């Protein structure tokens, strides 16, 4: 975890702790503690500003909570299969089947070594991330583009995507690492 992320989490935690501290100090009389804490208004530097800070902090946290709830409701859920429903029945295509179809087509083309695909399926969208290695000095960009178009066309034809209104996006990531020989000088 990076330092900026840690700092952000600490600031958020402090923002949540301030209202809790105020509640603890206000309602400490409802519970019998063997000790008594000083009221928040009696603290020297922050006592007189604390009601304003708590008000604006609660407004911000309330708005953030509402935005979080809306985001959760509208977030598209990932699925593990494509489902096509017709009047005659239902067809389910598993995510693994699509991955193996893409991997086999990539192996047949033999321009990518060790292809591995990851697929994200949402309601009307299919995102494919194909990882493999190919030498960028040997493979021309036009060949790369043609391969992606062919693979997308084959998958579109297989799934009957235009009729089913599925948008297919294919991203090819090159994992090629040039071998460099390092010689030790003695």
PyMOL commands that set and color helices and strands:
alter all, ss='L'
color gray80, all
select helices_A, chain A and resi 3-26+28-30+40-42+50-74+95-109+141-159+161-164
alter helices_A, ss='H'
color red, helices_A
select strands_A, chain A and resi 81-85+90-94+113-121+125-133+167-174
alter strands_A, ss='S'
color yellow, strands_A
deselect
rebuild
show_as cartoon
